[in-house]
Amino acid sequence: MTSALGGTISRKDGHLKVTGQARYAADHVLSQVAHAVTIESTIAKGRIKKIDSSLAERAPGFLAILHRDNIAKLRRPDDDFVSASKAGEARVVFEDDRVHYVGQYIAVVVAETLEQARYAAECVRVEYDEEVPLIETDEAMSTAFSPREFFGEKLFASRGRAAEAYAHAAVTVDAKYTTPIEHHNPMEPSASIAEWHGDELTLYETTQWVAGARNTVAQTLCMRPEKIHIVSPFIGGGFGCKGFVWGHSILTALAARHVGRPVKLNLTRKQMFSACGHRSETRQRVRLGATREGRLVSIEHNSLVQTSPVDDFIEPCGATTRFMYSCPNLTVRHRAVRVNIATPTAMRAPGENTGLFALESALDELAHALGIDPVELRIRNHAGTNEHVRKPWSSNYLKECYAVGAERFGWRKRDARPMSMRDGNLLVGWGMASSTYPGFRSPGAAKVRILRDGSVEIVSATQDMGGGTYTTLAQVVSDVTGVPLDRIRPALGDSTLPPAPVSGGSMTTASVLPAAKRAALDALAKLVALAASGPGSPLSGTSASDLQAGNGRVYRTGTGPESGVRYEDVLAQANSVAVEGEAFTTPGAEREQYAFQSWGAQFVEVKIDPAIARLRVTRVVSVFDVGKIINFKTARSQGYSGVIMGIGMALMEHTMYDRRDGSIVTSNLADYAVPVNADIPSIDIHFIDKPDPVIDPDGIGARGLGEITVTGVAPAIANAVYHATGKRVRDLPITPDALI
Ligand code: MOS
């Protein structure tokens, strides 16, 4: 049988999804469920003076109102990513009477029906003592600080003497770039349903991290984690906004305990703009110095981002710059200000995506200043090792990404002069940029059960937010056992299963597949032992060491599997229901020896109608080196989604706030534009598909993917716009007014 790894395989859960049988958090039907509606602050800064709920309490169907005066004290969970407890916002919900941003939870109303809850919530009067908020970065400069760390990693980096080298460089670029606040806007808004059984809580959740949600909710409610059961079998996209626990989950649990019934809280699209994070605005300055031959001698990358008054999340724009290119002199600095806007969070490639917009735009500016082809400039500055941590790459096919991408795109035919290429009246621009994202891996566990009917279960407390985890887990187990994919049942998204990391940081594949593989091997070893020892087994008496399992059978080593005994017969003969294998895998010493990073190249064509400044992305070629590809279909799908998100970032997405009062002006999908089908061109996603030789000792070799696919798209588009028009747009999104 050929390997189930590396195929082009449809999703295991595809049929469930298209037939509406996949239950997302809000789809779970619980009897006697009551409905919660939250009340949020309408001011951006101040104090809550009074909450008057007298009218609401007489509203039809009213069950309860909870606010800071009538709930039990909550605890701030440890802000500790490593021990899997991290809230989206450090300040716990209803902590005090302070208001820090528009949309902050003030109260939650519970009623019999959703409509009644909404009506009752409308009846609540909140009085505030209002203060003048800081909404824009310029106003908030007095709050500026230098953050030390991002998830335990130091943010400041320096080697050589960057300023001196810049001052003496033959050719320089010094430019400022900005990116706006953006929101994840997954298709599925966040939702929770809470149900208590005595002192035990079940939460149906929208989460990218069931283990993290369990621990974080437990700590917040001062409960033991074993008393909490998180259920999240399907997630309609997350992109980071469902990575950590946000206030609505806590409020749902509190409300259900209070009314003694299950309670459901489903956020509206509008609430998604304040309730679960966003990508910070960024202001970045990049200074590059180079020799006439295009060798970088100096890189300086300073960024200024926003965070909230009640958390320290930082968009680490310069993280990638530290090692992206070979350069002896480098300084990377981060600063942040506190504005009265809800807390930002990780959004698909936090730091890499925004940082590469600046760096890869600056590199394009340097290429034009030098008269060197942008691809050639990147090759000349290729980093053969990670110069920041001074380690070799585990694997690096970035140059191949450039070469394959250039070939597939037809880059050779590019006339380098701006405004030189045309299609009738349209200006044609060709631009490119590099992509990158770390090859993270975390501890992960899985169980595999081979059942008496010959089917196989694979279970793990990982989750599938749309990337294809159900399918890739089944593929690994099929590969090891030889049992066909349709006889393998994955179950995940449940905190009672063997623990796995957050489905964030693009690490699910690299973390969980090795555990699944070992668990499957463990199950087979137990089956072999059963065959060797079972009284009714035709292989009985054979030493287990002379037996092996595969292709659905246990057989004598040296003979073919066809001559062996089928798994189901081994179990039947032993009168056994199932064998169960279990494994826990964790990264090891290879993490000390190597730097793990995925790579890519984005090539983009735009066409611009100069008369009306209409810009269309007409072609994208993306090539990625992410190690071994487990499933080309789901991998390519990740590629499409990243490129589409990158087009949104480059041309449309921009959350706007009223600078006077901090209200969100674009809190819906009409005013917050995202790409639709008509905006999306032909996208060619290609993978180098070379296994990473060291990322896992189990030989899977996948670094995982997801976030890398969005990186480099926006600068490639901006670079194409420059090539088409001669206009360098350094502020995203590139809307028509920038091109007129
Ligand atoms: Mo991601 S932003 O690590 O979900």
Residues whose N, C-alpha, C, O or C-beta is under 5 A from the ligand:
A	BS01	MOS	F239 G240 G243 A346 M347 R348 A349 P350 S503 G504 G505 S506
